[in-house]
Amino acid sequence: MKAIAVCGPFGAVKEQCSCLYTMTMAERGFITLAFDPSFTGESSGEPRRTASPDINTEDFLAAIDYLFMREDVDAEKIGIIGICG
C-alpha cells in the first residue's frame, strides 16, 4: 500500500496541521504518519523548540525508514509532505 510521512512547519506540532494532511491522505488510501520534528512537541531532546533544516531532513529519513520497514507499505510508493519550512 502507498504511504506518506507528513511534518508541519518549523515551530509547529503535528496536532496543528500535519494531522489534517494525514487524515485527508488516509481518506485517499494512503498509510500516513504525522510526526513532530526533533526537539518539538512530543519529540524528545534538547534544546527545545529548535528548528534546523538539516535535522528536519534526518527526521524525514527516519520516518521513511520506519514506513519502509512496515509489511503493509509498498517500499516503492513512499512519499513525504513538508509543510512550509
The first five atom37 places (N, CA, C, CB, O) and aatype in JSON, in Angstrom:
{
  "aatype": [12, 11, 0, 9, 0, 19, 4, 7, 14, 13, 7, 0, 19, 11, 6, 5, 4, 15, 4, 10, 18, 16, 12, 16, 12, 0, 6, 1, 7, 13, 9, 16, 10, 0, 13, 3, 14, 15, 13, 16, 7, 6, 15, 15, 7, 6, 14, 1, 1, 16, 0, 15, 14, 3, 9, 2, 16, 6, 3, 13, 10, 0, 0, 9, 3, 18, 10, 13, 12, 1, 6, 3, 19, 3, 0, 6, 11, 9, 7, 9, 9, 7, 9, 4, 7],
  "atom_mask": [
    [1, 1, 1, 1, 1],
    [1, 1, 1, 1, 1],
    [1, 1, 1, 1, 1],
    [1, 1, 1, 1, 1],
    [1, 1, 1, 1, 1],
    [1, 1, 1, 1, 1],
    [1, 1, 1, 1, 1],
    [1, 1, 1, 0, 1],
    [1, 1, 1, 1, 1],
    [1, 1, 1, 1, 1],
    [1, 1, 1, 0, 1],
    [1, 1, 1, 1, 1],
    [1, 1, 1, 1, 1],
    [1, 1, 1, 1, 1],
    [1, 1, 1, 1, 1],
    [1, 1, 1, 1, 1],
    [1, 1, 1, 1, 1],
    [1, 1, 1, 1, 1],
    [1, 1, 1, 1, 1],
    [1, 1, 1, 1, 1],
    [1, 1, 1, 1, 1],
    [1, 1, 1, 1, 1],
    [1, 1, 1, 1, 1],
    [1, 1, 1, 1, 1],
    [1, 1, 1, 1, 1],
    [1, 1, 1, 1, 1],
    [1, 1, 1, 1, 1],
    [1, 1, 1, 1, 1],
    [1, 1, 1, 0, 1],
    [1, 1, 1, 1, 1],
    [1, 1, 1, 1, 1],
    [1, 1, 1, 1, 1],
    [1, 1, 1, 1, 1],
    [1, 1, 1, 1, 1],
    [1, 1, 1, 1, 1],
    [1, 1, 1, 1, 1],
    [1, 1, 1, 1, 1],
    [1, 1, 1, 1, 1],
    [1, 1, 1, 1, 1],
    [1, 1, 1, 1, 1],
    [1, 1, 1, 0, 1],
    [1, 1, 1, 1, 1],
    [1, 1, 1, 1, 1],
    [1, 1, 1, 1, 1],
    [1, 1, 1, 0, 1],
    [1, 1, 1, 1, 1],
    [1, 1, 1, 1, 1],
    [1, 1, 1, 1, 1],
    [1, 1, 1, 1, 1],
    [1, 1, 1, 1, 1],
    [1, 1, 1, 1, 1],
    [1, 1, 1, 1, 1],
    [1, 1, 1, 1, 1],
    [1, 1, 1, 1, 1],
    [1, 1, 1, 1, 1],
    [1, 1, 1, 1, 1],
    [1, 1, 1, 1, 1],
    [1, 1, 1, 1, 1],
    [1, 1, 1, 1, 1],
    [1, 1, 1, 1, 1],
    [1, 1, 1, 1, 1],
    [1, 1, 1, 1, 1],
    [1, 1, 1, 1, 1],
    [1, 1, 1, 1, 1],
    [1, 1, 1, 1, 1],
    [1, 1, 1, 1, 1],
    [1, 1, 1, 1, 1],
    [1, 1, 1, 1, 1],
    [1, 1, 1, 1, 1],
    [1, 1, 1, 1, 1],
    [1, 1, 1, 1, 1],
    [1, 1, 1, 1, 1],
    [1, 1, 1, 1, 1],
    [1, 1, 1, 1, 1],
    [1, 1, 1, 1, 1],
    [1, 1, 1, 1, 1],
    [1, 1, 1, 1, 1],
    [1, 1, 1, 1, 1],
    [1, 1, 1, 0, 1],
    [1, 1, 1, 1, 1],
    [1, 1, 1, 1, 1],
    [1, 1, 1, 0, 1],
    [1, 1, 1, 1, 1],
    [1, 1, 1, 1, 1],
    [1, 1, 1, 0, 1]
  ],
  "atom_positions": [
    [[0.85, -1.18, 0.0], [0.0, 0.0, 0.0], [0.89, 1.24, 0.0], [-0.97, 0.0, 1.23], [1.99, 1.21, 0.56]],
    [[0.43, 2.31, -0.62], [1.21, 3.55, -0.65], [1.17, 4.24, 0.72], [0.67, 4.51, -1.74], [0.2, 4.1, 1.47]],
    [[2.24, 4.97, 1.03], [2.36, 5.61, 2.34], [2.95, 7.01, 2.18], [3.24, 4.76, 3.3], [3.61, 7.32, 1.19]],
    [[2.68, 7.84, 3.19], [3.21, 9.21, 3.16], [3.51, 9.66, 4.59], [2.2, 10.17, 2.49], [2.75, 9.39, 5.52]],
    [[4.63, 10.36, 4.75], [5.02, 10.95, 6.03], [4.83, 12.46, 5.92], [6.52, 10.59, 6.41], [5.15, 13.07, 4.9]],
    [[4.32, 13.06, 7.0], [4.0, 14.49, 6.98], [4.59, 15.17, 8.21], [2.47, 14.71, 6.91], [4.43, 14.69, 9.33]],
    [[5.26, 16.29, 7.98], [5.79, 17.1, 9.08], [5.35, 18.54, 8.85], [7.35, 16.99, 9.17], [5.36, 19.03, 7.72]],
    [[4.98, 19.21, 9.91], [4.48, 20.58, 9.82], [5.57, 21.62, 9.71], [0.0, 0.0, 0.0], [6.75, 21.28, 9.63]],
    [[5.18, 22.88, 9.7], [6.14, 23.97, 9.6], [7.03, 24.07, 10.84], [5.41, 25.29, 9.38], [6.66, 23.58, 11.91]],
    [[8.17, 24.7, 10.69], [9.08, 24.86, 11.82], [8.37, 25.53, 12.98], [10.32, 25.68, 11.41], [7.69, 26.54, 12.8]],
    [[8.52, 24.97, 14.16], [7.92, 25.52, 15.36], [6.52, 25.0, 15.65], [0.0, 0.0, 0.0], [5.99, 25.24, 16.74]],
    [[5.92, 24.3, 14.71], [4.57, 23.77, 14.92], [4.64, 22.34, 15.44], [3.75, 23.82, 13.6], [5.68, 21.68, 15.33]],
    [[3.56, 21.88, 16.0], [3.46, 20.48, 16.43], [2.46, 19.79, 15.51], [3.02, 20.36, 17.94], [1.63, 20.43, 14.87]],
    [[2.55, 18.46, 15.46], [1.75, 17.7, 14.49], [0.26, 17.95, 14.62], [2.02, 16.23, 14.64], [-0.46, 17.88, 13.62]],
    [[-0.21, 18.24, 15.81], [-1.64, 18.47, 16.01], [-2.13, 19.77, 15.35], [-1.96, 18.5, 17.49], [-3.33, 19.93, 15.16]],
    [[-1.22, 20.68, 15.01], [-1.64, 21.96, 14.43], [-2.0, 21.87, 12.96], [-0.54, 22.97, 14.61], [-2.95, 22.53, 12.53]],
    [[-1.3, 21.07, 12.17], [-1.68, 20.97, 10.75], [-1.31, 19.62, 10.13], [-1.03, 22.08, 9.96], [-2.0, 19.18, 9.22]],
    [[-0.26, 18.97, 10.58], [0.15, 17.7, 9.97], [-0.95, 16.66, 10.05], [1.4, 17.17, 10.66], [-1.15, 15.9, 9.1]],
    [[-1.67, 16.63, 11.16], [-2.74, 15.64, 11.31], [-3.86, 15.88, 10.31], [-3.31, 15.68, 12.74], [-4.48, 14.92, 9.85]],
    [[-4.14, 17.12, 9.96], [-5.17, 17.41, 8.96], [-4.75, 16.8, 7.61], [-5.4, 18.95, 8.82], [-5.55, 16.17, 6.92]],
    [[-3.49, 17.01, 7.25], [-2.99, 16.45, 5.99], [-3.03, 14.92, 6.02], [-1.55, 16.93, 5.72], [-3.45, 14.29, 5.05]],
    [[-2.6, 14.31, 7.13], [-2.57, 12.85, 7.18], [-3.98, 12.27, 7.16], [-1.83, 12.37, 8.44], [-4.2, 11.23, 6.53]],
    [[-4.94, 12.91, 7.81], [-6.31, 12.41, 7.77], [-6.86, 12.47, 6.34], [-7.22, 13.22, 8.72], [-7.51, 11.54, 5.88]],
    [[-6.58, 13.57, 5.64], [-7.04, 13.7, 4.26], [-6.39, 12.66, 3.36], [-6.74, 15.11, 3.73], [-7.07, 12.06, 2.53]],
    [[-5.1, 12.45, 3.52], [-4.4, 11.46, 2.68], [-4.84, 10.03, 3.03], [-2.88, 11.59, 2.86], [-4.92, 9.18, 2.14]],
    [[-5.14, 9.77, 4.3], [-5.65, 8.44, 4.68], [-7.0, 8.19, 4.02], [-5.79, 8.33, 6.23], [-7.28, 7.07, 3.59]],
    [[-7.83, 9.22, 3.94], [-9.12, 9.08, 3.26], [-8.94, 8.76, 1.78], [-9.94, 10.36, 3.42], [-9.83, 8.21, 1.14]],
    [[-7.78, 9.12, 1.24], [-7.47, 8.86, -0.19], [-6.69, 7.57, -0.38], [-6.68, 10.03, -0.78], [-6.2, 7.29, -1.48]],
    [[-6.57, 6.78, 0.69], [-5.98, 5.45, 0.55], [-4.52, 5.3, 0.95], [0.0, 0.0, 0.0], [-3.93, 4.25, 0.7]],
    [[-3.93, 6.3, 1.55], [-2.55, 6.22, 1.99], [-2.46, 5.72, 3.44], [-1.87, 7.59, 1.86], [-3.34, 6.0, 4.25]],
    [[-1.4, 5.0, 3.74], [-0.98, 4.81, 5.13], [-0.23, 6.09, 5.47], [-0.09, 3.49, 5.35], [0.66, 6.49, 4.72]],
    [[-0.57, 6.74, 6.57], [0.02, 8.05, 6.85], [0.73, 8.07, 8.21], [-1.05, 9.12, 6.82], [0.39, 7.34, 9.13]],
    [[1.73, 8.95, 8.28], [2.5, 9.15, 9.5], [2.73, 10.64, 9.69], [3.86, 8.37, 9.45], [3.43, 11.26, 8.89]],
    [[2.14, 11.22, 10.73], [2.41, 12.61, 11.1], [3.4, 12.58, 12.24], [1.08, 13.38, 11.5], [3.24, 11.79, 13.18]],
    [[4.42, 13.43, 12.17], [5.41, 13.43, 13.24], [5.85, 14.84, 13.57], [6.62, 12.58, 12.86], [5.8, 15.75, 12.74]],
    [[6.3, 15.0, 14.83], [6.9, 16.25, 15.26], [8.38, 16.21, 14.94], [6.68, 16.5, 16.79], [9.02, 15.17, 15.12]],
    [[8.95, 17.32, 14.45], [10.39, 17.35, 14.25], [11.13, 17.25, 15.58], [10.8, 18.62, 13.5], [10.58, 17.55, 16.64]],
    [[12.37, 16.84, 15.52], [13.19, 16.74, 16.73], [13.11, 18.02, 17.54], [14.64, 16.43, 16.38], [13.08, 19.12, 16.98]],
    [[13.09, 17.88, 18.85], [13.11, 18.99, 19.81], [11.79, 19.76, 19.88], [14.21, 19.94, 19.45], [11.72, 20.79, 20.55]],
    [[10.74, 19.27, 19.21], [9.46, 19.98, 19.16], [8.34, 19.02, 19.53], [9.22, 20.58, 17.75], [8.4, 17.83, 19.22]],
    [[7.31, 19.54, 20.19], [6.14, 18.72, 20.51], [6.49, 17.5, 21.34], [0.0, 0.0, 0.0], [7.19, 17.61, 22.35]],
    [[6.0, 16.33, 20.9], [6.24, 15.1, 21.65], [7.62, 14.5, 21.4], [5.19, 14.09, 21.29], [8.02, 13.56, 22.09]],
    [[8.37, 15.02, 20.42], [9.74, 14.54, 20.21], [10.6, 14.97, 21.38], [10.32, 15.07, 18.87], [10.38, 16.02, 21.99]],
    [[11.58, 14.15, 21.69], [12.44, 14.46, 22.83], [13.7, 15.2, 22.38], [12.81, 13.18, 23.59], [13.88, 15.48, 21.2]],
    [[14.54, 15.49, 23.33], [15.83, 16.11, 23.04], [15.91, 17.55, 23.48], [0.0, 0.0, 0.0], [14.91, 18.22, 23.72]],
    [[17.12, 17.99, 23.58], [17.43, 19.37, 23.95], [18.35, 19.95, 22.89], [18.09, 19.45, 25.37], [19.12, 19.21, 22.28]],
    [[18.3, 21.25, 22.64], [17.44, 22.26, 23.25], [16.05, 22.2, 22.66], [18.04, 23.66, 23.06], [15.88, 21.82, 21.5]],
    [[15.06, 22.55, 23.43], [13.67, 22.53, 22.97], [13.42, 23.65, 21.97], [12.71, 22.66, 24.16], [14.14, 24.65, 21.93]],
    [[12.39, 23.47, 21.15], [11.94, 24.46, 20.17], [13.07, 24.96, 19.28], [11.3, 25.64, 20.89], [13.22, 26.16, 19.05]],
    [[13.85, 24.04, 18.78], [14.95, 24.36, 17.87], [14.58, 23.91, 16.46], [16.27, 23.7, 18.33], [14.14, 22.77, 16.27]],
    [[14.74, 24.78, 15.49], [14.44, 24.43, 14.1], [15.74, 24.31, 13.32], [13.5, 25.49, 13.45], [16.6, 25.19, 13.4]],
    [[15.89, 23.23, 12.58], [17.09, 23.01, 11.78], [16.71, 22.25, 10.51], [18.17, 22.24, 12.59], [16.21, 21.13, 10.61]],
    [[16.94, 22.82, 9.34], [16.65, 22.09, 8.1], [17.42, 20.77, 8.01], [16.99, 22.97, 6.91], [16.88, 19.78, 7.51]],
    [[18.66, 20.75, 8.48], [19.45, 19.51, 8.44], [18.85, 18.43, 9.33], [20.9, 19.79, 8.87], [18.72, 17.28, 8.91]],
    [[18.47, 18.8, 10.54], [17.87, 17.82, 11.45], [16.5, 17.41, 10.93], [17.74, 18.41, 12.89], [16.12, 16.24, 11.04]],
    [[15.75, 18.35, 10.34], [14.44, 18.02, 9.79], [14.58, 17.0, 8.65], [13.73, 19.29, 9.28], [13.73, 16.12, 8.51]],
    [[15.62, 17.12, 7.85], [15.89, 16.14, 6.8], [16.14, 14.77, 7.4], [17.09, 16.58, 5.94], [15.64, 13.76, 6.9]],
    [[16.92, 14.72, 8.47], [17.17, 13.44, 9.16], [15.87, 12.87, 9.73], [18.2, 13.63, 10.29], [15.67, 11.66, 9.7]],
    [[15.0, 13.73, 10.24], [13.71, 13.27, 10.76], [12.88, 12.62, 9.65], [12.93, 14.46, 11.39], [12.28, 11.57, 9.85]],
    [[12.84, 13.26, 8.47], [12.11, 12.68, 7.35], [12.71, 11.34, 6.93], [12.09, 13.64, 6.17], [11.98, 10.4, 6.62]],
    [[14.04, 11.25, 6.91], [14.68, 9.98, 6.56], [14.3, 8.89, 7.55], [16.2, 10.15, 6.51], [14.07, 7.74, 7.16]],
    [[14.24, 9.23, 8.83], [13.83, 8.25, 9.85], [12.38, 7.83, 9.64], [14.01, 8.84, 11.28], [12.05, 6.65, 9.79]],
    [[11.51, 8.78, 9.29], [10.11, 8.46, 9.03], [9.99, 7.52, 7.82], [9.29, 9.74, 8.79], [9.2, 6.57, 7.85]],
    [[10.75, 7.79, 6.78], [10.74, 6.92, 5.6], [11.26, 5.54, 5.95], [11.58, 7.54, 4.46], [10.7, 4.53, 5.51]],
    [[12.34, 5.48, 6.73], [12.87, 4.18, 7.17], [11.8, 3.39, 7.92], [14.11, 4.38, 8.08], [11.64, 2.19, 7.71]],
    [[11.06, 4.06, 8.8], [10.01, 3.39, 9.56], [8.93, 2.84, 8.62], [9.38, 4.37, 10.59], [8.53, 1.69, 8.73]],
    [[8.48, 3.68, 7.69], [7.45, 3.22, 6.76], [7.96, 2.09, 5.87], [6.97, 4.39, 5.88], [7.23, 1.14, 5.58]],
    [[9.21, 2.18, 5.46], [9.83, 1.15, 4.63], [9.82, -0.22, 5.31], [11.27, 1.55, 4.28], [9.67, -1.24, 4.65]],
    [[9.98, -0.23, 6.62], [10.05, -1.49, 7.38], [8.68, -2.11, 7.62], [10.74, -1.25, 8.7], [8.59, -3.28, 8.01]],
    [[7.62, -1.38, 7.42], [6.28, -1.91, 7.64], [5.91, -2.87, 6.52], [5.24, -0.77, 7.75], [6.12, -2.58, 5.35]],
    [[5.35, -4.01, 6.89], [4.97, -5.01, 5.9], [3.79, -4.57, 5.04], [4.62, -6.31, 6.6], [3.63, -5.06, 3.92]],
    [[2.96, -3.65, 5.54], [1.78, -3.22, 4.79], [2.06, -2.05, 3.85], [0.69, -2.85, 5.74], [1.14, -1.54, 3.21]],
    [[3.33, -1.61, 3.76], [3.69, -0.48, 2.91], [4.51, -0.98, 1.72], [4.49, 0.58, 3.72], [5.45, -1.76, 1.89]],
    [[4.16, -0.52, 0.53], [4.93, -0.79, -0.68], [6.13, 0.16, -0.68], [4.05, -0.61, -1.99], [5.96, 1.38, -0.8]],
    [[7.33, -0.38, -0.56], [8.55, 0.43, -0.45], [8.76, 1.33, -1.67], [9.75, -0.48, -0.27], [9.5, 2.31, -1.58]],
    [[8.15, 1.01, -2.78], [8.28, 1.83, -4.0], [7.26, 2.97, -4.04], [8.12, 0.95, -5.24], [7.26, 3.78, -4.96]],
    [[6.39, 3.03, -3.02], [5.33, 4.04, -3.01], [5.27, 4.78, -1.69], [3.99, 3.39, -3.3], [4.22, 4.84, -1.04]],
    [[6.42, 5.35, -1.29], [6.51, 6.15, -0.07], [6.81, 7.59, -0.46], [7.61, 5.58, 0.91], [7.73, 7.85, -1.23]],
    [[6.03, 8.52, 0.07], [6.23, 9.92, -0.2], [6.28, 10.75, 1.07], [0.0, 0.0, 0.0], [6.07, 10.23, 2.17]],
    [[6.57, 12.02, 0.91], [6.61, 12.94, 2.04], [5.88, 14.23, 1.69], [8.07, 13.24, 2.46], [5.79, 14.62, 0.52]],
    [[5.37, 14.89, 2.72], [4.84, 16.24, 2.58], [5.51, 17.07, 3.68], [3.25, 16.28, 2.69], [5.38, 16.77, 4.86]],
    [[6.2, 18.1, 3.27], [6.78, 19.06, 4.2], [5.99, 20.35, 4.1], [0.0, 0.0, 0.0], [5.95, 20.97, 3.03]],
    [[5.39, 20.76, 5.17], [4.54, 21.95, 5.14], [5.4, 23.16, 5.53], [3.3, 21.8, 6.1], [6.0, 23.17, 6.6]],
    [[5.44, 24.15, 4.68], [6.18, 25.39, 4.91], [7.67, 25.14, 4.84], [5.8, 26.0, 6.26], [8.19, 24.74, 3.8]],
    [[8.4, 25.38, 5.99], [9.86, 25.3, 6.03], [10.4, 24.01, 5.54], [0.0, 0.0, 0.0], [11.61, 23.81, 5.53]]
  ]
}
